[in-house]
Amino acid sequence: MSCPTCDALRKELAAAERNGDPSKAVDCRVLLRRHPEHGDVPVAGKAKGKGEGKAEGKGEP
């Protein structure tokens, strides 16, 4: 079943990620999580996992 609110938020999230707007992307993820149909299920996003495999404090400044 499709939800118009969820669909709009997913489109907004995708646009924010394409445009490099992490603040807007986080806002969209929060709104998706808080949406009544979602309960406590986290929403996966491309930004999650950035920097995986790198040790903190090492690498480029």
N, CA, C, O and CB atoms as a CASP TS submission, in Angstrom:
PFRMAT TS
TARGET T0000
AUTHOR 0000-0000-0000
METHOD Language model
MODEL 1
PARENT N/A
ATOM      1  N   MET     1       0.851  -1.178   0.000  1.00  0.00           N
ATOM      2  CA  MET     1       0.000   0.000   0.000  1.00  0.00           C
ATOM      3  C   MET     1       0.892   1.236   0.000  1.00  0.00           C
ATOM      4  O   MET     1       1.880   1.293   0.733  1.00  0.00           O
ATOM      5  CB  MET     1      -0.966   0.001   1.225  1.00  0.00           C
ATOM      6  N   SER     2       0.554   2.196  -0.799  1.00  0.00           N
ATOM      7  CA  SER     2       1.351   3.399  -0.947  1.00  0.00           C
ATOM      8  C   SER     2       0.733   4.562  -0.167  1.00  0.00           C
ATOM      9  O   SER     2      -0.483   4.747  -0.144  1.00  0.00           O
ATOM     10  CB  SER     2       1.490   3.762  -2.426  1.00  0.00           C
ATOM     11  N   CYS     3       1.602   5.328   0.460  1.00  0.00           N
ATOM     12  CA  CYS     3       1.152   6.483   1.229  1.00  0.00           C
ATOM     13  C   CYS     3       1.669   7.748   0.541  1.00  0.00           C
ATOM     14  O   CYS     3       2.875   7.864   0.325  1.00  0.00           O
ATOM     15  CB  CYS     3       1.647   6.403   2.719  1.00  0.00           C
ATOM     16  N   PRO     4       0.806   8.692   0.191  1.00  0.00           N
ATOM     17  CA  PRO     4       1.238   9.913  -0.492  1.00  0.00           C
ATOM     18  C   PRO     4       2.253  10.721   0.321  1.00  0.00           C
ATOM     19  O   PRO     4       3.174  11.307  -0.248  1.00  0.00           O
ATOM     20  CB  PRO     4       0.036  10.778  -0.801  1.00  0.00           C
ATOM     21  N   THR     5       2.091  10.754   1.630  1.00  0.00           N
ATOM     22  CA  THR     5       3.023  11.495   2.484  1.00  0.00           C
ATOM     23  C   THR     5       4.405  10.851   2.429  1.00  0.00           C
ATOM     24  O   THR     5       5.416  11.538   2.278  1.00  0.00           O
ATOM     25  CB  THR     5       2.509  11.545   3.945  1.00  0.00           C
ATOM     26  N   CYS     6       4.435   9.525   2.552  1.00  0.00           N
ATOM     27  CA  CYS     6       5.710   8.803   2.507  1.00  0.00           C
ATOM     28  C   CYS     6       6.377   8.976   1.147  1.00  0.00           C
ATOM     29  O   CYS     6       7.584   9.207   1.067  1.00  0.00           O
ATOM     30  CB  CYS     6       5.496   7.306   2.807  1.00  0.00           C
ATOM     31  N   ASP     7       5.595   8.865   0.086  1.00  0.00           N
ATOM     32  CA  ASP     7       6.138   9.025  -1.260  1.00  0.00           C
ATOM     33  C   ASP     7       6.773  10.402  -1.436  1.00  0.00           C
ATOM     34  O   ASP     7       7.867  10.519  -1.989  1.00  0.00           O
ATOM     35  CB  ASP     7       5.040   8.813  -2.305  1.00  0.00           C
ATOM     36  N   ALA     8       6.092  11.435  -0.968  1.00  0.00           N
ATOM     37  CA  ALA     8       6.608  12.801  -1.095  1.00  0.00           C
ATOM     38  C   ALA     8       7.892  12.972  -0.270  1.00  0.00           C
ATOM     39  O   ALA     8       8.846  13.605  -0.724  1.00  0.00           O
ATOM     40  CB  ALA     8       5.539  13.827  -0.643  1.00  0.00           C
ATOM     41  N   LEU     9       7.907  12.407   0.936  1.00  0.00           N
ATOM     42  CA  LEU     9       9.100  12.520   1.784  1.00  0.00           C
ATOM     43  C   LEU     9      10.280  11.751   1.186  1.00  0.00           C
ATOM     44  O   LEU     9      11.420  12.207   1.277  1.00  0.00           O
ATOM     45  CB  LEU     9       8.800  12.001   3.200  1.00  0.00           C
ATOM     46  N   ARG    10      10.023  10.601   0.583  1.00  0.00           N
ATOM     47  CA  ARG    10      11.099   9.836  -0.062  1.00  0.00           C
ATOM     48  C   ARG    10      11.673  10.597  -1.246  1.00  0.00           C
ATOM     49  O   ARG    10      12.885  10.589  -1.463  1.00  0.00           O
ATOM     50  CB  ARG    10      10.586   8.463  -0.521  1.00  0.00           C
ATOM     51  N   LYS    11      10.806  11.258  -2.017  1.00  0.00           N
ATOM     52  CA  LYS    11      11.276  12.068  -3.149  1.00  0.00           C
ATOM     53  C   LYS    11      12.119  13.241  -2.656  1.00  0.00           C
ATOM     54  O   LYS    11      13.158  13.559  -3.235  1.00  0.00           O
ATOM     55  CB  LYS    11      10.082  12.587  -3.982  1.00  0.00           C
ATOM     56  N   GLU    12      11.658  13.879  -1.576  1.00  0.00           N
ATOM     57  CA  GLU    12      12.400  14.989  -0.978  1.00  0.00           C
ATOM     58  C   GLU    12      13.750  14.518  -0.455  1.00  0.00           C
ATOM     59  O   GLU    12      14.759  15.202  -0.621  1.00  0.00           O
ATOM     60  CB  GLU    12      11.590  15.630   0.157  1.00  0.00           C
ATOM     61  N   LEU    13      13.765  13.351   0.173  1.00  0.00           N
ATOM     62  CA  LEU    13      15.000  12.769   0.699  1.00  0.00           C
ATOM     63  C   LEU    13      15.984  12.495  -0.432  1.00  0.00           C
ATOM     64  O   LEU    13      17.163  12.833  -0.324  1.00  0.00           O
ATOM     65  CB  LEU    13      14.702  11.471   1.472  1.00  0.00           C
ATOM     66  N   ALA    14      15.513  11.892  -1.506  1.00  0.00           N
ATOM     67  CA  ALA    14      16.377  11.596  -2.651  1.00  0.00           C
ATOM     68  C   ALA    14      16.951  12.875  -3.253  1.00  0.00           C
ATOM     69  O   ALA    14      18.131  12.923  -3.600  1.00  0.00           O
ATOM     70  CB  ALA    14      15.600  10.817  -3.718  1.00  0.00           C
ATOM     71  N   ALA    15      16.129  13.902  -3.377  1.00  0.00           N
ATOM     72  CA  ALA    15      16.597  15.180  -3.926  1.00  0.00           C
ATOM     73  C   ALA    15      17.639  15.815  -3.007  1.00  0.00           C
ATOM     74  O   ALA    15      18.639  16.355  -3.479  1.00  0.00           O
ATOM     75  CB  ALA    15      15.412  16.147  -4.131  1.00  0.00           C
ATOM     76  N   ALA    16      17.407  15.751  -1.708  1.00  0.00           N
ATOM     77  CA  ALA    16      18.354  16.324  -0.752  1.00  0.00           C
ATOM     78  C   ALA    16      19.695  15.605  -0.833  1.00  0.00           C
ATOM     79  O   ALA    16      20.744  16.247  -0.782  1.00  0.00           O
ATOM     80  CB  ALA    16      17.795  16.247   0.679  1.00  0.00           C
ATOM     81  N   GLU    17      19.674  14.272  -0.961  1.00  0.00           N
ATOM     82  CA  GLU    17      20.917  13.512  -1.083  1.00  0.00           C
ATOM     83  C   GLU    17      21.633  13.833  -2.388  1.00  0.00           C
ATOM     84  O   GLU    17      22.856  13.972  -2.405  1.00  0.00           O
ATOM     85  CB  GLU    17      20.635  12.012  -0.995  1.00  0.00           C
ATOM     86  N   ARG    18      20.878  13.952  -3.489  1.00  0.00           N
ATOM     87  CA  ARG    18      21.481  14.311  -4.787  1.00  0.00           C
ATOM     88  C   ARG    18      22.118  15.681  -4.730  1.00  0.00           C
ATOM     89  O   ARG    18      23.180  15.901  -5.312  1.00  0.00           O
ATOM     90  CB  ARG    18      20.431  14.275  -5.902  1.00  0.00           C
ATOM     91  N   ASN    19      21.469  16.613  -4.025  1.00  0.00           N
ATOM     92  CA  ASN    19      21.950  17.998  -3.962  1.00  0.00           C
ATOM     93  C   ASN    19      22.969  18.231  -2.859  1.00  0.00           C
ATOM     94  O   ASN    19      23.437  19.355  -2.678  1.00  0.00           O
ATOM     95  CB  ASN    19      20.791  18.930  -3.765  1.00  0.00           C
ATOM     96  N   GLY    20      23.319  17.191  -2.125  1.00  0.00           N
ATOM     97  CA  GLY    20      24.312  17.326  -1.060  1.00  0.00           C
ATOM     98  C   GLY    20      23.819  18.147   0.121  1.00  0.00           C
ATOM     99  O   GLY    20      24.587  18.907   0.711  1.00  0.00           O
ATOM    100  N   ASP    21      22.549  18.002   0.472  1.00  0.00           N
ATOM    101  CA  ASP    21      21.954  18.746   1.585  1.00  0.00           C
ATOM    102  C   ASP    21      21.662  17.781   2.741  1.00  0.00           C
ATOM    103  O   ASP    21      20.538  17.301   2.887  1.00  0.00           O
ATOM    104  CB  ASP    21      20.648  19.480   1.131  1.00  0.00           C
ATOM    105  N   PRO    22      22.697  17.500   3.568  1.00  0.00           N
ATOM    106  CA  PRO    22      22.511  16.510   4.634  1.00  0.00           C
ATOM    107  C   PRO    22      21.485  16.919   5.682  1.00  0.00           C
ATOM    108  O   PRO    22      20.820  16.057   6.255  1.00  0.00           O
ATOM    109  CB  PRO    22      23.819  16.251   5.310  1.00  0.00           C
ATOM    110  N   SER    23      21.343  18.210   5.944  1.00  0.00           N
ATOM    111  CA  SER    23      20.372  18.678   6.930  1.00  0.00           C
ATOM    112  C   SER    23      18.942  18.353   6.485  1.00  0.00           C
ATOM    113  O   SER    23      18.135  17.863   7.275  1.00  0.00           O
ATOM    114  CB  SER    23      20.528  20.192   7.157  1.00  0.00           C
ATOM    115  N   LYS    24      18.642  18.628   5.226  1.00  0.00           N
ATOM    116  CA  LYS    24      17.312  18.334   4.681  1.00  0.00           C
ATOM    117  C   LYS    24      17.069  16.828   4.650  1.00  0.00           C
ATOM    118  O   LYS    24      15.960  16.368   4.920  1.00  0.00           O
ATOM    119  CB  LYS    24      17.161  18.929   3.261  1.00  0.00           C
ATOM    120  N   ALA    25      18.114  16.058   4.319  1.00  0.00           N
ATOM    121  CA  ALA    25      17.989  14.605   4.275  1.00  0.00           C
ATOM    122  C   ALA    25      17.651  14.050   5.661  1.00  0.00           C
ATOM    123  O   ALA    25      16.807  13.163   5.787  1.00  0.00           O
ATOM    124  CB  ALA    25      19.289  13.969   3.748  1.00  0.00           C
ATOM    125  N   VAL    26      18.302  14.565   6.687  1.00  0.00           N
ATOM    126  CA  VAL    26      18.017  14.126   8.060  1.00  0.00           C
ATOM    127  C   VAL    26      16.589  14.495   8.433  1.00  0.00           C
ATOM    128  O   VAL    26      15.873  13.696   9.037  1.00  0.00           O
ATOM    129  CB  VAL    26      19.018  14.758   9.065  1.00  0.00           C
ATOM    130  N   ASP    27      16.179  15.697   8.077  1.00  0.00           N
ATOM    131  CA  ASP    27      14.798  16.119   8.361  1.00  0.00           C
ATOM    132  C   ASP    27      13.797  15.142   7.747  1.00  0.00           C
ATOM    133  O   ASP    27      12.826  14.749   8.394  1.00  0.00           O
ATOM    134  CB  ASP    27      14.545  17.547   7.823  1.00  0.00           C
ATOM    135  N   CYS    28      14.037  14.758   6.507  1.00  0.00           N
ATOM    136  CA  CYS    28      13.126  13.832   5.822  1.00  0.00           C
ATOM    137  C   CYS    28      13.113  12.469   6.511  1.00  0.00           C
ATOM    138  O   CYS    28      12.050  11.872   6.683  1.00  0.00           O
ATOM    139  CB  CYS    28      13.531  13.672   4.344  1.00  0.00           C
ATOM    140  N   ARG    29      14.287  11.975   6.906  1.00  0.00           N
ATOM    141  CA  ARG    29      14.350  10.678   7.593  1.00  0.00           C
ATOM    142  C   ARG    29      13.588  10.718   8.914  1.00  0.00           C
ATOM    143  O   ARG    29      12.877   9.772   9.255  1.00  0.00           O
ATOM    144  CB  ARG    29      15.813  10.273   7.843  1.00  0.00           C
ATOM    145  N   VAL    30      13.737  11.810   9.653  1.00  0.00           N
ATOM    146  CA  VAL    30      13.028  11.951  10.934  1.00  0.00           C
ATOM    147  C   VAL    30      11.522  11.957  10.697  1.00  0.00           C
ATOM    148  O   VAL    30      10.778  11.269  11.395  1.00  0.00           O
ATOM    149  CB  VAL    30      13.462  13.251  11.667  1.00  0.00           C
ATOM    150  N   LEU    31      11.075  12.732   9.715  1.00  0.00           N
ATOM    151  CA  LEU    31       9.641  12.788   9.427  1.00  0.00           C
ATOM    152  C   LEU    31       9.102  11.431   8.975  1.00  0.00           C
ATOM    153  O   LEU    31       7.988  11.055   9.341  1.00  0.00           O
ATOM    154  CB  LEU    31       9.361  13.840   8.357  1.00  0.00           C
ATOM    155  N   LEU    32       9.875  10.701   8.189  1.00  0.00           N
ATOM    156  CA  LEU    32       9.452   9.364   7.781  1.00  0.00           C
ATOM    157  C   LEU    32       9.340   8.432   8.986  1.00  0.00           C
ATOM    158  O   LEU    32       8.387   7.659   9.089  1.00  0.00           O
ATOM    159  CB  LEU    32      10.432   8.785   6.755  1.00  0.00           C
ATOM    160  N   ARG    33      10.303   8.505   9.886  1.00  0.00           N
ATOM    161  CA  ARG    33      10.267   7.644  11.074  1.00  0.00           C
ATOM    162  C   ARG    33       9.089   7.981  11.969  1.00  0.00           C
ATOM    163  O   ARG    33       8.493   7.092  12.578  1.00  0.00           O
ATOM    164  CB  ARG    33      11.566   7.771  11.862  1.00  0.00           C
ATOM    165  N   ARG    34       8.754   9.258  12.050  1.00  0.00           N
ATOM    166  CA  ARG    34       7.667   9.685  12.944  1.00  0.00           C
ATOM    167  C   ARG    34       6.291   9.512  12.330  1.00  0.00           C
ATOM    168  O   ARG    34       5.282   9.611  13.028  1.00  0.00           O
ATOM    169  CB  ARG    34       7.857  11.128  13.332  1.00  0.00           C
ATOM    170  N   HIS    35       6.240   9.256  11.037  1.00  0.00           N
ATOM    171  CA  HIS    35       4.968   9.093  10.350  1.00  0.00           C
ATOM    172  C   HIS    35       4.241   7.900  10.962  1.00  0.00           C
ATOM    173  O   HIS    35       4.862   6.863  11.192  1.00  0.00           O
ATOM    174  CB  HIS    35       5.174   8.900   8.814  1.00  0.00           C
ATOM    175  N   PRO    36       2.946   8.018  11.231  1.00  0.00           N
ATOM    176  CA  PRO    36       2.192   6.977  11.934  1.00  0.00           C
ATOM    177  C   PRO    36       2.317   5.574  11.335  1.00  0.00           C
ATOM    178  O   PRO    36       2.327   4.595  12.082  1.00  0.00           O
ATOM    179  CB  PRO    36       0.759   7.357  11.964  1.00  0.00           C
ATOM    180  N   GLU    37       2.410   5.454  10.033  1.00  0.00           N
ATOM    181  CA  GLU    37       2.515   4.133   9.408  1.00  0.00           C
ATOM    182  C   GLU    37       3.851   3.459   9.664  1.00  0.00           C
ATOM    183  O   GLU    37       3.983   2.253   9.451  1.00  0.00           O
ATOM    184  CB  GLU    37       2.294   4.250   7.928  1.00  0.00           C
ATOM    185  N   HIS    38       4.850   4.220  10.119  1.00  0.00           N
ATOM    186  CA  HIS    38       6.191   3.675  10.273  1.00  0.00           C
ATOM    187  C   HIS    38       6.494   3.183  11.681  1.00  0.00           C
ATOM    188  O   HIS    38       7.340   2.305  11.852  1.00  0.00           O
ATOM    189  CB  HIS    38       7.193   4.705   9.888  1.00  0.00           C
ATOM    190  N   GLY    39       5.838   3.714  12.669  1.00  0.00           N
ATOM    191  CA  GLY    39       6.158   3.317  14.034  1.00  0.00           C
ATOM    192  C   GLY    39       7.609   3.646  14.346  1.00  0.00           C
ATOM    193  O   GLY    39       8.029   4.793  14.198  1.00  0.00           O
ATOM    194  N   ASP    40       8.385   2.644  14.778  1.00  0.00           N
ATOM    195  CA  ASP    40       9.789   2.849  15.123  1.00  0.00           C
ATOM    196  C   ASP    40      10.742   2.245  14.105  1.00  0.00           C
ATOM    197  O   ASP    40      11.914   2.039  14.419  1.00  0.00           O
ATOM    198  CB  ASP    40      10.072   2.267  16.477  1.00  0.00           C
ATOM    199  N   VAL    41      10.282   1.957  12.907  1.00  0.00           N
ATOM    200  CA  VAL    41      11.133   1.337  11.898  1.00  0.00           C
ATOM    201  C   VAL    41      12.014   2.400  11.261  1.00  0.00           C
ATOM    202  O   VAL    41      11.499   3.360  10.688  1.00  0.00           O
ATOM    203  CB  VAL    41      10.285   0.612  10.824  1.00  0.00           C
ATOM    204  N   PRO    42      13.348   2.249  11.348  1.00  0.00           N
ATOM    205  CA  PRO    42      14.244   3.238  10.746  1.00  0.00           C
ATOM    206  C   PRO    42      14.165   3.212   9.223  1.00  0.00           C
ATOM    207  O   PRO    42      13.858   2.183   8.621  1.00  0.00           O
ATOM    208  CB  PRO    42      15.683   2.990  11.195  1.00  0.00           C
ATOM    209  N   VAL    43      14.443   4.346   8.620  1.00  0.00           N
ATOM    210  CA  VAL    43      14.445   4.473   7.169  1.00  0.00           C
ATOM    211  C   VAL    43      15.881   4.428   6.691  1.00  0.00           C
ATOM    212  O   VAL    43      16.717   5.189   7.179  1.00  0.00           O
ATOM    213  CB  VAL    43      13.743   5.784   6.709  1.00  0.00           C
ATOM    214  N   ALA    44      16.181   3.558   5.756  1.00  0.00           N
ATOM    215  CA  ALA    44      17.540   3.459   5.218  1.00  0.00           C
ATOM    216  C   ALA    44      17.808   4.637   4.298  1.00  0.00           C
ATOM    217  O   ALA    44      16.908   5.095   3.594  1.00  0.00           O
ATOM    218  CB  ALA    44      17.746   2.120   4.462  1.00  0.00           C
ATOM    219  N   GLY    45      19.022   5.120   4.301  1.00  0.00           N
ATOM    220  CA  GLY    45      19.412   6.225   3.438  1.00  0.00           C
ATOM    221  C   GLY    45      20.821   6.048   2.942  1.00  0.00           C
ATOM    222  O   GLY    45      21.603   5.311   3.543  1.00  0.00           O
ATOM    223  N   LYS    46      21.162   6.713   1.850  1.00  0.00           N
ATOM    224  CA  LYS    46      22.494   6.594   1.279  1.00  0.00           C
ATOM    225  C   LYS    46      23.566   7.141   2.211  1.00  0.00           C
ATOM    226  O   LYS    46      24.672   6.601   2.258  1.00  0.00           O
ATOM    227  CB  LYS    46      22.554   7.311  -0.049  1.00  0.00           C
ATOM    228  N   ALA    47      23.262   8.197   2.951  1.00  0.00           N
ATOM    229  CA  ALA    47      24.260   8.841   3.794  1.00  0.00           C
ATOM    230  C   ALA    47      24.709   7.915   4.921  1.00  0.00           C
ATOM    231  O   ALA    47      25.837   8.029   5.399  1.00  0.00           O
ATOM    232  CB  ALA    47      23.708  10.142   4.369  1.00  0.00           C
ATOM    233  N   LYS    48      23.852   7.013   5.345  1.00  0.00           N
ATOM    234  CA  LYS    48      24.229   6.088   6.406  1.00  0.00           C
ATOM    235  C   LYS    48      25.352   5.208   5.877  1.00  0.00           C
ATOM    236  O   LYS    48      25.246   4.621   4.800  1.00  0.00           O
ATOM    237  CB  LYS    48      23.007   5.227   6.882  1.00  0.00           C
ATOM    238  N   GLY    49      26.422   5.126   6.647  1.00  0.00           N
ATOM    239  CA  GLY    49      27.534   4.287   6.233  1.00  0.00           C
ATOM    240  C   GLY    49      28.665   5.063   5.602  1.00  0.00           C
ATOM    241  O   GLY    49      29.697   4.477   5.277  1.00  0.00           O
ATOM    242  N   LYS    50      28.510   6.353   5.418  1.00  0.00           N
ATOM    243  CA  LYS    50      29.610   7.159   4.902  1.00  0.00           C
ATOM    244  C   LYS    50      30.768   7.044   5.874  1.00  0.00           C
ATOM    245  O   LYS    50      30.588   7.167   7.086  1.00  0.00           O
ATOM    246  CB  LYS    50      29.186   8.650   4.701  1.00  0.00           C
ATOM    247  N   GLY    51      31.942   6.811   5.346  1.00  0.00           N
ATOM    248  CA  GLY    51      33.115   6.736   6.202  1.00  0.00           C
ATOM    249  C   GLY    51      33.327   5.374   6.829  1.00  0.00           C
ATOM    250  O   GLY    51      34.245   5.206   7.631  1.00  0.00           O
ATOM    251  N   GLU    52      32.511   4.406   6.490  1.00  0.00           N
ATOM    252  CA  GLU    52      32.707   3.073   7.044  1.00  0.00           C
ATOM    253  C   GLU    52      34.028   2.521   6.534  1.00  0.00           C
ATOM    254  O   GLU    52      34.413   2.737   5.384  1.00  0.00           O
ATOM    255  CB  GLU    52      31.529   2.130   6.672  1.00  0.00           C
ATOM    256  N   GLY    53      34.708   1.807   7.411  1.00  0.00           N
ATOM    257  CA  GLY    53      35.980   1.220   7.027  1.00  0.00           C
ATOM    258  C   GLY    53      37.151   2.129   7.302  1.00  0.00           C
ATOM    259  O   GLY    53      38.292   1.700   7.132  1.00  0.00           O
ATOM    260  N   LYS    54      36.935   3.345   7.711  1.00  0.00           N
ATOM    261  CA  LYS    54      37.993   4.283   8.041  1.00  0.00           C
ATOM    262  C   LYS    54      38.055   4.446   9.538  1.00  0.00           C
ATOM    263  O   LYS    54      37.031   4.546  10.213  1.00  0.00           O
ATOM    264  CB  LYS    54      37.772   5.639   7.352  1.00  0.00           C
ATOM    265  N   ALA    55      39.270   4.473  10.050  1.00  0.00           N
ATOM    266  CA  ALA    55      39.451   4.688  11.489  1.00  0.00           C
ATOM    267  C   ALA    55      39.287   6.178  11.785  1.00  0.00           C
ATOM    268  O   ALA    55      39.712   7.031  11.006  1.00  0.00           O
ATOM    269  CB  ALA    55      40.855   4.175  11.969  1.00  0.00           C
ATOM    270  N   GLU    56      38.665   6.470  12.919  1.00  0.00           N
ATOM    271  CA  GLU    56      38.466   7.862  13.310  1.00  0.00           C
ATOM    272  C   GLU    56      39.818   8.534  13.516  1.00  0.00           C
ATOM    273  O   GLU    56      40.738   7.940  14.078  1.00  0.00           O
ATOM    274  CB  GLU    56      37.607   7.958  14.596  1.00  0.00           C
ATOM    275  N   GLY    57      39.928   9.764  13.061  1.00  0.00           N
ATOM    276  CA  GLY    57      41.140  10.552  13.289  1.00  0.00           C
ATOM    277  C   GLY    57      42.255  10.244  12.319  1.00  0.00           C
ATOM    278  O   GLY    57      43.328  10.838  12.428  1.00  0.00           O
ATOM    279  N   LYS    58      42.053   9.348  11.379  1.00  0.00           N
ATOM    280  CA  LYS    58      43.081   9.013  10.409  1.00  0.00           C
ATOM    281  C   LYS    58      42.578   9.381   9.022  1.00  0.00           C
ATOM    282  O   LYS    58      41.374   9.489   8.788  1.00  0.00           O
ATOM    283  CB  LYS    58      43.459   7.507  10.485  1.00  0.00           C
ATOM    284  N   GLY    59      43.523   9.573   8.111  1.00  0.00           N
ATOM    285  CA  GLY    59      43.130   9.887   6.744  1.00  0.00           C
ATOM    286  C   GLY    59      43.344  11.358   6.461  1.00  0.00           C
ATOM    287  O   GLY    59      44.136  12.028   7.124  1.00  0.00           O
ATOM    288  N   GLU    60      42.639  11.842   5.483  1.00  0.00           N
ATOM    289  CA  GLU    60      42.803  13.238   5.073  1.00  0.00           C
ATOM    290  C   GLU    60      42.225  14.189   6.095  1.00  0.00           C
ATOM    291  O   GLU    60      41.222  13.879   6.738  1.00  0.00           O
ATOM    292  CB  GLU    60      42.148  13.476   3.726  1.00  0.00           C
ATOM    293  N   PRO    61      42.843  15.338   6.252  1.00  0.00           N
ATOM    294  CA  PRO    61      42.328  16.326   7.215  1.00  0.00           C
ATOM    295  C   PRO    61      41.035  16.945   6.795  1.00  0.00           C
ATOM    296  O   PRO    61      40.494  17.788   7.509  1.00  0.00           O
ATOM    297  CB  PRO    61      43.324  17.404   7.431  1.00  0.00           C
TER
END
